[in-house]
Amino acid sequence: MKASELWELSVQELEQKLADLTQEFFNLRFQHATDQLENPMRLTQTKRDIARTKTIMRERQIASSRES
């Protein structure tokens, strides 16, 4: 998912997206450990999506604190 797509989401949607990505990452790690994962690149991609989502959430938090 691109950062521009994440900026369009609300805070609640970002939190839900982060929860979904975290669960997906857990499942991918489990599949990788049991040699059932066909594309190991999905681990890296999911990890980057989690980081991207957290970054957007933090940027919004900083922006809202500056407005106050």
Backbone as JSON Lines, residues from 0, in Angstrom:
{"i":0,"aa":"M","n":[0.84,-1.16,0.0],"ca":[0.0,0.0,0.0],"c":[0.9,1.24,0.0]}
{"i":1,"aa":"K","n":[0.52,2.2,-0.81],"ca":[1.3,3.42,-0.93],"c":[0.97,4.4,0.2]}
{"i":2,"aa":"A","n":[1.93,5.26,0.5],"ca":[1.73,6.25,1.56],"c":[0.6,7.21,1.21]}
{"i":3,"aa":"S","n":[0.46,7.53,-0.07],"ca":[-0.61,8.44,-0.47],"c":[-1.98,7.83,-0.2]}
{"i":4,"aa":"E","n":[-2.09,6.52,-0.32],"ca":[-3.35,5.86,-0.01],"c":[-3.62,5.86,1.49]}
{"i":5,"aa":"L","n":[-2.57,5.74,2.28],"ca":[-2.73,5.75,3.74],"c":[-3.14,7.13,4.25]}
{"i":6,"aa":"W","n":[-2.65,8.19,3.61],"ca":[-3.0,9.55,4.05],"c":[-4.48,9.82,3.9]}
{"i":7,"aa":"E","n":[-5.15,9.09,3.0],"ca":[-6.57,9.3,2.76],"c":[-7.45,8.63,3.82]}
{"i":8,"aa":"L","n":[-6.87,7.74,4.61],"ca":[-7.63,7.01,5.61],"c":[-7.78,7.83,6.89]}
{"i":9,"aa":"S","n":[-8.85,7.54,7.63],"ca":[-9.05,8.2,8.92],"c":[-8.2,7.51,9.98]}
{"i":10,"aa":"V","n":[-8.18,8.07,11.17],"ca":[-7.37,7.52,12.26],"c":[-7.86,6.12,12.62]}
{"i":11,"aa":"Q","n":[-9.18,5.95,12.69],"ca":[-9.73,4.64,13.02],"c":[-9.4,3.62,11.94]}
{"i":12,"aa":"E","n":[-9.45,4.03,10.69],"ca":[-9.12,3.12,9.59],"c":[-7.64,2.75,9.63]}
{"i":13,"aa":"L","n":[-6.79,3.7,9.99],"ca":[-5.36,3.41,10.11],"c":[-5.09,2.41,11.24]}
{"i":14,"aa":"E","n":[-5.78,2.6,12.35],"ca":[-5.61,1.67,13.46],"c":[-6.06,0.27,13.08]}
{"i":15,"aa":"Q","n":[-7.16,0.17,12.34],"ca":[-7.66,-1.12,11.88],"c":[-6.68,-1.74,10.88]}
{"i":16,"aa":"K","n":[-6.16,-0.92,9.99],"ca":[-5.19,-1.39,8.99],"c":[-3.94,-1.92,9.69]}
{"i":17,"aa":"L","n":[-3.47,-1.21,10.72],"ca":[-2.3,-1.65,11.47],"c":[-2.56,-2.99,12.16]}
{"i":18,"aa":"A","n":[-3.73,-3.14,12.74],"ca":[-4.08,-4.4,13.4],"c":[-4.12,-5.54,12.38]}
{"i":19,"aa":"D","n":[-4.7,-5.29,11.22],"ca":[-4.77,-6.31,10.16],"c":[-3.38,-6.69,9.67]}
{"i":20,"aa":"L","n":[-2.52,-5.68,9.46],"ca":[-1.17,-5.96,8.98],"c":[-0.35,-6.72,10.03]}
{"i":21,"aa":"T","n":[-0.53,-6.38,11.29],"ca":[0.17,-7.08,12.35],"c":[-0.24,-8.55,12.41]}
{"i":22,"aa":"Q","n":[-1.54,-8.8,12.27],"ca":[-2.04,-10.17,12.26],"c":[-1.53,-10.93,11.03]}
{"i":23,"aa":"E","n":[-1.52,-10.26,9.89],"ca":[-1.01,-10.88,8.67],"c":[0.47,-11.22,8.81]}
{"i":24,"aa":"F","n":[1.25,-10.31,9.41],"ca":[2.67,-10.54,9.6],"c":[2.9,-11.75,10.52]}
{"i":25,"aa":"F","n":[2.1,-11.86,11.56],"ca":[2.2,-13.01,12.46],"c":[1.94,-14.3,11.69]}
{"i":26,"aa":"N","n":[0.88,-14.3,10.88],"ca":[0.54,-15.5,10.11],"c":[1.63,-15.84,9.1]}
{"i":27,"aa":"L","n":[2.2,-14.82,8.46],"ca":[3.28,-15.06,7.5],"c":[4.51,-15.63,8.19]}
{"i":28,"aa":"R","n":[4.84,-15.12,9.36],"ca":[5.99,-15.66,10.1],"c":[5.75,-17.11,10.48]}
{"i":29,"aa":"F","n":[4.53,-17.42,10.86],"ca":[4.19,-18.79,11.22],"c":[4.31,-19.7,10.01]}
{"i":30,"aa":"Q","n":[3.81,-19.27,8.87],"ca":[3.91,-20.05,7.64],"c":[5.37,-20.22,7.23]}
{"i":31,"aa":"H","n":[6.17,-19.19,7.4],"ca":[7.58,-19.26,7.04],"c":[8.32,-20.27,7.92]}
{"i":32,"aa":"A","n":[7.98,-20.29,9.19],"ca":[8.64,-21.2,10.13],"c":[8.29,-22.65,9.81]}
{"i":33,"aa":"T","n":[7.11,-22.9,9.28],"ca":[6.68,-24.27,8.96],"c":[6.89,-24.6,7.48]}
{"i":34,"aa":"D","n":[7.64,-23.76,6.78],"ca":[7.97,-23.96,5.36],"c":[6.73,-24.05,4.46]}
{"i":35,"aa":"Q","n":[5.71,-23.29,4.77],"ca":[4.5,-23.25,3.96],"c":[4.37,-21.95,3.18]}
{"i":36,"aa":"L","n":[5.29,-21.02,3.38],"ca":[5.21,-19.72,2.73],"c":[5.83,-19.82,1.34]}
{"i":37,"aa":"E","n":[5.02,-19.49,0.32],"ca":[5.49,-19.6,-1.06],"c":[6.35,-18.4,-1.47]}
{"i":38,"aa":"N","n":[6.0,-17.2,-0.98],"ca":[6.71,-15.99,-1.36],"c":[7.26,-15.3,-0.11]}
{"i":39,"aa":"P","n":[8.53,-15.56,0.24],"ca":[9.1,-14.95,1.44],"c":[9.2,-13.43,1.37]}
{"i":40,"aa":"M","n":[9.13,-12.86,0.18],"ca":[9.18,-11.41,0.02],"c":[7.97,-10.73,0.67]}
{"i":41,"aa":"R","n":[6.89,-11.48,0.86],"ca":[5.69,-10.91,1.51],"c":[5.99,-10.5,2.95]}
{"i":42,"aa":"L","n":[6.94,-11.19,3.6],"ca":[7.33,-10.8,4.96],"c":[7.89,-9.39,4.95]}
{"i":43,"aa":"T","n":[8.82,-9.13,4.06],"ca":[9.43,-7.81,3.97],"c":[8.41,-6.76,3.59]}
{"i":44,"aa":"Q","n":[7.58,-7.09,2.64],"ca":[6.56,-6.14,2.17],"c":[5.59,-5.79,3.29]}
{"i":45,"aa":"T","n":[5.16,-6.77,4.04],"ca":[4.22,-6.54,5.14],"c":[4.88,-5.73,6.25]}
{"i":46,"aa":"K","n":[6.15,-6.02,6.54],"ca":[6.87,-5.28,7.57],"c":[6.99,-3.81,7.18]}
{"i":47,"aa":"R","n":[7.25,-3.54,5.92],"ca":[7.35,-2.16,5.45],"c":[5.99,-1.46,5.49]}
{"i":48,"aa":"D","n":[4.93,-2.19,5.18],"ca":[3.59,-1.6,5.27],"c":[3.25,-1.23,6.71]}
{"i":49,"aa":"I","n":[3.66,-2.07,7.65],"ca":[3.43,-1.76,9.07],"c":[4.19,-0.49,9.45]}
{"i":50,"aa":"A","n":[5.44,-0.4,9.04],"ca":[6.25,0.78,9.35],"c":[5.67,2.03,8.7]}
{"i":51,"aa":"R","n":[5.2,1.9,7.47],"ca":[4.62,3.03,6.75],"c":[3.36,3.52,7.47]}
{"i":52,"aa":"T","n":[2.54,2.59,7.93],"ca":[1.31,2.94,8.63],"c":[1.62,3.63,9.95]}
{"i":53,"aa":"K","n":[2.59,3.11,10.69],"ca":[2.97,3.73,11.96],"c":[3.54,5.12,11.75]}
{"i":54,"aa":"T","n":[4.28,5.3,10.67],"ca":[4.85,6.61,10.37],"c":[3.77,7.63,10.09]}
{"i":55,"aa":"I","n":[2.77,7.26,9.3],"ca":[1.66,8.17,8.99],"c":[0.92,8.53,10.28]}
{"i":56,"aa":"M","n":[0.68,7.53,11.14],"ca":[-0.02,7.79,12.39],"c":[0.78,8.76,13.26]}
{"i":57,"aa":"R","n":[2.09,8.58,13.33],"ca":[2.94,9.45,14.14],"c":[3.0,10.86,13.56]}
{"i":58,"aa":"E","n":[3.07,10.98,12.24],"ca":[3.08,12.3,11.61],"c":[1.79,13.06,11.9]}
{"i":59,"aa":"R","n":[0.68,12.35,11.9],"ca":[-0.6,13.0,12.22],"c":[-0.64,13.43,13.68]}
{"i":60,"aa":"Q","n":[-0.09,12.59,14.55],"ca":[-0.06,12.92,15.97],"c":[0.77,14.17,16.21]}
{"i":61,"aa":"I","n":[1.91,14.27,15.57],"ca":[2.77,15.44,15.72],"c":[2.09,16.69,15.16]}
{"i":62,"aa":"A","n":[1.44,16.54,14.0],"ca":[0.75,17.68,13.38],"c":[-0.39,18.17,14.27]}
{"i":63,"aa":"S","n":[-1.12,17.26,14.89],"ca":[-2.24,17.69,15.74],"c":[-1.74,18.34,17.03]}
{"i":64,"aa":"S","n":[-0.59,17.92,17.54],"ca":[-0.07,18.53,18.76],"c":[0.47,19.94,18.47]}
{"i":65,"aa":"R","n":[0.95,20.17,17.28],"ca":[1.44,21.51,16.91],"c":[0.3,22.49,16.73]}
{"i":66,"aa":"E","n":[-0.85,21.99,16.31],"ca":[-2.02,22.86,16.1],"c":[-2.6,23.33,17.42]}
{"i":67,"aa":"S","n":[-2.42,22.56,18.46],"ca":[-3.0,22.92,19.76],"c":[-2.26,24.01,20.45]}
